[in-house]
């Protein structure tokens, strides 16, 4: 099943470190303001600075707009946040600092409790496609342009600012020419199923 979320169903909130804002696309929070064990979001990053810590969480990040960002994770060598393809994976417990390369950026984020889920995030550009198989829940967000989301006989087109939530066994996501699309998927590690997510749900404190 594919469920399309209009742009006005998504909630924007300030980070708990006060340095930017996040547009939450989906999470498994049972109600707004309740804790989550996974969250898919897009953040506007106006300046370089530290990331908030999330104990027990795995994080994936990809750059969807702007000239790019590099992460310094636990004082290791800087790593570029990819603008296309699979997201950069790092630990929520890590001491992480983001350095903007040339001005503000937007980045896509998938965070999840690693003892409950396995997840993937990918940025699709310029008619690229991604086939996702054997997952509990998949999420797609159109940053710019359009994307076609197909699952079995169900097919939906989402426009810029819209999202799609898919609960199925297989989905094909195809970006239109000149589009920037983000896809994320989750698989349970302990037999539980990811729910469909709620476009306006949030953890107790907004986050980076």
C-alpha positions as CSV (number, residue, x, y, z in Angstrom):
1,X,0.0,0.0,0.0
2,X,1.2,3.5,-0.8
3,X,0.0,6.5,1.2
4,X,0.8,10.0,0.0
5,X,1.4,12.8,2.6
6,X,0.8,16.3,1.4
7,X,3.3,19.0,2.3
8,X,0.9,20.5,5.0
9,X,0.9,17.2,6.8
10,X,4.6,17.5,7.7
11,X,5.7,19.3,10.8
12,X,8.6,21.7,11.0
13,X,10.3,22.1,14.4
14,X,13.5,23.7,15.8
15,X,16.4,21.5,16.8
16,X,17.0,20.9,20.5
17,X,20.4,22.5,20.1
18,X,18.7,25.7,18.7
19,X,20.9,25.9,15.5
20,X,18.4,25.0,12.8
21,X,15.0,23.4,11.9
22,X,13.8,19.9,10.9
23,X,10.9,18.9,8.7
24,X,9.8,15.6,10.0
25,X,8.5,13.3,7.2
26,X,7.6,10.2,9.2
27,X,8.3,8.4,12.5
28,X,6.8,5.6,14.6
29,X,5.9,8.0,17.4
30,X,2.4,7.0,18.6
31,X,1.3,10.7,18.9
32,X,2.9,14.2,18.5
33,X,5.4,14.8,21.2
34,X,5.8,11.1,22.1
35,X,9.2,9.2,21.8
36,X,10.1,7.5,18.6
37,X,12.4,4.5,17.7
38,X,12.9,5.7,14.1
39,X,12.5,9.0,12.3
40,X,12.9,10.2,8.7
41,X,13.4,14.0,8.2
42,X,14.9,16.8,6.2
43,X,16.9,19.5,8.0
44,X,17.8,23.1,7.0
45,X,21.4,23.7,8.2
46,X,22.3,27.5,8.3
47,X,25.7,27.2,9.9
48,X,28.5,24.8,10.9
49,X,28.2,23.3,14.3
50,X,27.8,20.2,16.5
51,X,25.2,17.5,16.1
52,X,22.9,16.5,19.0
53,X,23.7,13.1,20.6
54,X,21.2,10.2,20.3
55,X,22.2,7.3,22.5
56,X,21.6,3.9,21.0
57,X,20.7,5.3,17.6
58,X,22.2,4.8,14.1
59,X,22.2,7.7,11.8
60,X,22.3,8.1,8.0
61,X,22.6,11.5,6.2
62,X,22.6,12.8,2.6
63,X,22.9,16.3,1.2
64,X,19.9,17.4,-0.9
65,X,20.5,21.1,-1.5
66,X,23.5,23.5,-1.2
67,X,27.2,23.2,-1.8
68,X,27.8,20.4,0.7
69,X,28.9,19.5,4.2
70,X,31.7,17.6,5.8
71,X,31.4,15.7,9.1
72,X,34.1,15.3,11.7
73,X,33.1,12.2,13.7
74,X,35.0,11.6,17.0
75,X,37.9,13.7,15.8
76,X,38.5,11.4,12.8
77,X,39.3,12.7,9.3
78,X,36.5,14.7,7.7
79,X,34.0,12.8,5.6
80,X,31.9,14.4,2.9
81,X,28.1,14.0,3.2
82,X,27.1,12.4,-0.2
83,X,24.8,14.4,-2.5
84,X,23.7,11.3,-4.4
85,X,23.6,7.6,-3.7
86,X,23.6,5.9,-0.2
87,X,23.8,8.1,2.8
88,X,26.7,8.5,5.2
89,X,26.3,6.2,8.2
90,X,27.5,7.2,11.7
91,X,26.7,6.6,15.4
92,X,24.2,8.8,17.2
93,X,26.5,8.6,20.3
94,X,29.5,10.0,18.3
95,X,30.9,13.5,18.9
96,X,29.9,14.9,15.5
97,X,30.5,18.4,14.0
98,X,29.2,19.5,10.7
99,X,31.3,21.9,8.6
100,X,29.5,23.7,5.7
101,X,31.6,23.9,2.6
102,X,30.0,27.1,1.1
103,X,26.8,28.3,2.7
104,X,23.7,26.7,4.1
105,X,22.5,23.2,3.1
106,X,19.6,20.9,3.4
107,X,20.2,17.3,4.5
108,X,18.0,14.2,4.7
109,X,18.3,12.1,7.8
110,X,17.2,8.6,8.9
111,X,17.7,7.8,12.6
112,X,16.7,4.6,14.3
113,X,17.3,2.5,17.5
114,X,19.9,0.0,16.3
115,X,18.7,-2.8,18.6
116,X,15.3,-2.7,16.9
117,X,15.9,-1.7,13.2
118,X,18.2,-1.8,10.3
119,X,17.9,1.1,7.9
120,X,19.0,2.5,4.6
121,X,18.8,6.0,3.1
122,X,19.6,7.1,-0.5
123,X,19.5,10.3,-2.5
124,X,18.2,10.0,-6.1
125,X,19.0,12.6,-8.7
126,X,18.4,13.1,-12.4
127,X,16.1,10.1,-13.3
128,X,17.9,7.7,-11.0
129,X,15.9,4.8,-9.5
130,X,16.0,2.6,-6.5
131,X,14.4,-0.8,-5.9
132,X,13.8,-1.6,-2.3
133,X,13.0,-5.2,-1.3
134,X,12.3,-7.1,2.0
135,X,11.5,-4.1,4.2
136,X,9.0,-3.3,6.9
137,X,8.4,0.3,5.8
138,X,9.7,2.6,3.1
139,X,9.5,6.4,2.9
140,X,10.0,8.7,-0.1
141,X,10.3,12.5,-0.1
142,X,10.4,14.8,-3.1
143,X,12.8,17.7,-2.4
144,X,12.4,19.1,-5.9
145,X,10.6,17.7,-9.0
146,X,8.6,14.5,-9.2
147,X,9.0,10.9,-8.3
148,X,7.0,7.8,-9.4
149,X,6.5,5.3,-6.6
150,X,5.4,1.8,-7.7
151,X,4.5,-1.2,-5.5
152,X,2.8,-4.1,-7.2
153,X,-0.1,-2.7,-9.2
154,X,-0.2,0.5,-7.1
155,X,1.5,3.5,-8.6
156,X,1.6,7.1,-7.3
157,X,3.4,10.3,-8.4
158,X,4.6,12.7,-5.7
159,X,5.4,16.3,-6.3
160,X,8.0,18.6,-4.6
161,X,7.2,18.8,-0.9
162,X,5.1,15.6,-0.8
163,X,6.0,12.2,0.7
164,X,4.9,8.6,0.2
165,X,4.8,5.9,2.9
166,X,4.9,2.3,1.6
167,X,4.2,-0.9,3.4
168,X,4.8,-3.8,1.1
169,X,7.4,-6.3,0.1
170,X,8.9,-4.4,-2.8
171,X,8.9,-0.8,-4.2
172,X,10.5,0.9,-7.1
173,X,11.2,4.7,-6.8
174,X,12.1,6.6,-9.9
175,X,13.1,10.3,-9.9
176,X,12.1,12.6,-12.8
177,X,14.8,14.4,-14.7
178,X,16.2,17.3,-12.6
179,X,14.5,16.0,-9.5
180,X,16.0,15.4,-6.1
181,X,14.3,12.6,-4.2
182,X,15.2,10.9,-0.9
183,X,14.2,7.3,-0.1
184,X,14.6,5.5,3.2
185,X,13.7,2.0,4.3
186,X,13.6,0.1,7.6
187,X,13.6,-3.6,8.5
188,X,12.9,-4.9,12.0
189,X,15.8,-6.8,13.7
190,X,13.6,-8.4,16.3
191,X,10.5,-9.6,14.5
192,X,8.4,-6.4,15.0
193,X,7.0,-4.5,12.0
194,X,7.5,-0.8,11.2
195,X,4.2,1.0,11.2
196,X,3.3,3.5,8.5
197,X,4.6,6.5,10.4
198,X,2.9,9.8,11.1
199,X,3.7,12.8,9.1
200,X,3.3,15.2,12.1
201,X,4.7,13.2,14.9
202,X,7.8,14.2,16.9
203,X,10.0,13.1,19.8
204,X,9.7,14.9,23.2
205,X,12.3,17.5,22.1
206,X,13.0,18.4,18.5
207,X,16.4,17.4,17.3
208,X,19.3,17.6,14.9
